[in-house]
Amino acid sequence: MRSLSITALIFGFGLSTTQAGYVRRNSKIVLTNDDGWATAVLRATNDALKSSAYNVILSAPADNQSGTGNKTAPPVPRTDPCEFDTCPAGSPAEGFNASDPRLNWVNSFPVDSVRFGIQTLAPKFFGSKPDFVVSGPNDGTNLGTGITGSGTVGAACEAALEGIPSTAFSAASAPQISYTTLDNTTAPTTIISRTYAALTLKYVNTFLALPGAILPPGISVNVNFSPVAPPTNCSAPEDFSFIFTRLNASTTDEDVFHCGTNHLPDEISVILTPGCFVTISAINATIKRDVDAGIQAHVLNRLRPIVSCLPSTA
């Protein structure tokens, strides 16, 4: 079982120090999800981003809001404790960790949580809008047409529609457990959470490395990770290959030319392929569907340092 070194975290597993040096250090990031503000994988991702010198605010639902898609409602005070008893019954509609005001809950849906991060917390802590929104990693994959009901994808799309570049991350075997379990550094669930966090960091480091517009307006990205099963199966970030994909299979739509073809593999087929994979699909944030080849090319060009071909098409 391989350990996750600080050097590997900072330089994104597979990026050289020269490549990592181009990353927009101190980029302002809002971190959210739909599984709740206190999950282990979300807090592990917060740790990883901060370790790589990003300026991070966490703004996520007070409890598990999986499957809520684009739902929205005004936040209201809690009538029962937050998930994992991380805030007491009677807590306000929005609140924060007593020891770290950058860790925030919102007692409503993921869309409302990311709005609170963008519209209220970012001006407070950043003095400006955020540069990027990281939504997830979600506990479980969000693939193909199934993304429409995902709160994690919904939050990323909401950010894109508010003019903030974003990506939704979903992880096949992320555990729905409290961040307090991360104290056990050798537990399989901790290794899983830290691995997914490190993969998220590798993507963010690469995606933010180039100058210029991060994403076209109204576009987001959907990312999914294969299962992690330490100590043998995909148990370290360097085991994974990043594959550029589309949401849904198509033999008629022409995609960006990549790996010798203008027909990208679809997310589901890649995740079901034996091996350790990360799928990356550019999506229209309004309709949550695939985009044209030009937009795909923009996203692919930002990620070329880490993207590879499926073994069968290499």
N, C-alpha and C positions, 0 to 999 in steps of 0.2 A: 504494500500500500504506500503510495507516494504522498509526501507531505506537501502542503501549499506554502511555499516560501514567500516572504515579504517582497523579494525581488520579482518573483513571478507575478504576484498580485499587481505590483506597481506597473510592470511593463507588459502586462496583458497576455502572458502565455503565448509565445510565438512571435511577438513583435520584437524586433531588435531595439536596442536603446536609442538608435538614431530615429527609427520610425516612431517610437514612443515620444521622442522629443518634439514631434510636430503636433502632438495632441494639444487641444486648446485647454491648457492647464487653467484651473480656477473657473472652468465653465460652470454656469449656474444650472443645476439640475433639480427638478421636482421629481421625487420618487413616489409612486403610488401602486396600488394593486386592487384586486377585488376580494382577496381572502382575509383582509384585515391588517391593521397596523402593527400587530404584535407577532406575526408569523416569523419563524426562524429564517426562512429563505429571504424574506424581505429585509430583515435586519442584517443578515449576512451580506446582502447586496449593498445596503447602506454603508456597512463597514468597508467593503471593497472599494466603492466609489470614493469614500473619504480618504482611504489609504493611497489613492492615486491622485490626490490633490484636487478633487472636484469639490465644488461648493454645493452642498446637498441640503434640501429640505424634504422630509418625509411627510406626506399628507395622504392618508389612507382611511378607509372605513373603520369605524369603531369595532365592527365585528364582521364575520364572513358574509359577503354579499355576492358570492359566486352566482353566475347565471343571470345577472340583472341587466346585462346589455347596456342600452342607452337610457335606462330609467333614471328619473331625477325627481327630487322632492326637497323642500326646505329642511335643513337639519333641525332636529328637535332634541331637547334634553333626554338623557338616558333614564329609562325606567328600571333597568337592570344593569349589572356590571358589563363593561366591555369584555371582549373575548379574552379568555385566560385570566379573568379577574384583574385586568390591567387598568381599569378605572372603576370606581364604585357606582352603584345605582344612585341616580340623582345628579350625575355629572352633567356639565353643560353640553350643548349641542356640538361644540367644538372644544377640544382641549389638547393638552400636551403633556409630555413626560416631565415630571417635576425636576429632574436633573438635567434635562436636555430639551429646551423649548423648540428645537428643530424637529422633534419627533411628535407628530400631530395626528390626532384622530378627528374624524368628522362623522357624526351620527346620521349618515345617509348613504347614498349610493356611490359607487366609484366615480361616476361622472361628476357628482357634487364635490367629491374629495379632491379631484384634480383641479376643478374650478377654484376651490378654496386655496389650493396651493399656488395656482397661477395668479389669481386676482387679489388675494389677501396676503398670503404668506410671502410670496416673492417680493412685492413692494416693501414689505416690512424688513425682510432679511437681506435681500439683494439690492433694494433700491431701484429695481427694474423688473421687467419680465424675465422669466427663465430662458436659458438658451436651448434647453432640451428637456423632454419628459421621458423618464423610464417608467413603464408600467409593468410591474411584475418583478421577478418571475412568478407566474401563476402556479398554483398547485394542480397540475394536470395540463395536458396539451389543449390547444385551440387550433383546429385544423380545418381547412376547406370551408364549406358552407357553415360549419359549426361555429365559426367566429362570431356570427351575428348575435348570439345570446351571451357572449362573454363580457363580463364587466371589465376585465383587464384590457381587452381589445377596445371596449367602449370608451374607457378612460383615455387610451392612446389616441383614438379617433377624435374625441372631444378636444384634446390638446391641439391636434392638427387643425381642426376647424376654428380654433381660437388663434391660429397663426404660430403655434409653437411646434417645432419639429419633434417627433416622438417615435417610439418603438414599443410594441407590446411583446413581452417575453413570457413563454409558457413552458413548463418543465414537466416531463412525463411522470417523474417519480418524486417530485418535491413533497416533503411531508407537511401536513397541516397541523403543526405543533408550535408551541410557544418558543419565542426567541431565547428564553431562559435555558433551554436545552443546549444551546450553543456552548455553554460553560463546559460541557463534557466534550472536549476537543477530539476524542478518538471514537465517539459514538458514530455508527453508520449514518444516522440522520444528520449529524453535523457535517460529516464529509460530503454528503449529498448536497446540503444547503450551500456549503462553501464552494463546491465544484460549480454549481449552477451560478453562484454569484461571480465566480472568476470568469466563467464563459460570458456572462453579461458584460463584465468589465472589458473583456477582450474585444467584444463587438463595439462597445461605446468608444474605447480608445481608438479603434480603427475608423469608425464612422465619423468621429469628430476631428480626425487628423488633418484632412485637407481644408484649405481655405475655400471661401465661397459659400453659396447657399447649401445648407445641409440637406434640405428636401424641398421639392416644389410645393406650393400652397395646396392644402387639402389632401396631402398624401401622407400616409403613415407606413410602417413596416411591421409585419407579423413574423415573429421568430419563435421557433419551437426547438426544444432540446430532447434528445433520446433519453431513455431511462438510465439512471446511474444506480449501480448495484455493487457497492464496495464489498470485498476488496478486489473482485475480479473483473466485473463488467463495467467498462466506461467509468472507471473510478478516479480519473484525474483529467483535468481540462485538456492536457496535451493529447489525450486519446481521441478527441473529437475532430471531425472535419466539418467545415462550414460549406453548405451547399446552397446555391442560389436557385430558388424555386418559384412556382406560381401556386396560388391557392388551389385551383381546381384544374384537373387534367383537361387538355384540349389538343386535338389534332388539327384544328383549323386556324386558331388564332396564332399569329406570328409573334413570337417573343424576341427579346434581344438575343443576338447571336452569341452563344456561349457554349464552350465545350463541344464545338463542332456541329451545333444544331441551333435552329431558331425555334425549337420547342422545348421549353424548360420542363424538368420533372415536377410533378405536383407534390405538395407537402406530405400528404398521407402516404404515398408510395415510398418516399424517402424515409420517413419515420419508421415504416414497417420493414425497411431493408435491414438485414442483419448488419450491425456495426454501430458506431458511435457518431451521430450526426446532429448538426444544427441546421435547420431549414430557415431560409430567409426569403420572404415574399413581400414585394411592394404592393400596397393596397390603396384603393380609393377610400378615404375616410368617411365620405358621405354614404356610399352604398355598400362598402365593405366587400368590394370585388377586385378582381385583378385589374391591372393598369396596362397601358400600351407599352410597346417596346422602347419608346423614347424615355419614358419615366423609369422603366426597369433599368435602362442603361445608366441613368444618373445614379441610381442606388448602387448598382453593381460596381461602377467606377470608384465609388467611395470605399468599397469593401474588397477590392481586388487583392490586397496584401494577405487576406486570410481565406478567400474563397477558393475552393478546389472543385474538381469534377467527381461525380460518383464513380466508383471503381469500374463499373461496366461501360462507362462512356469516356473514360480518361484517354 
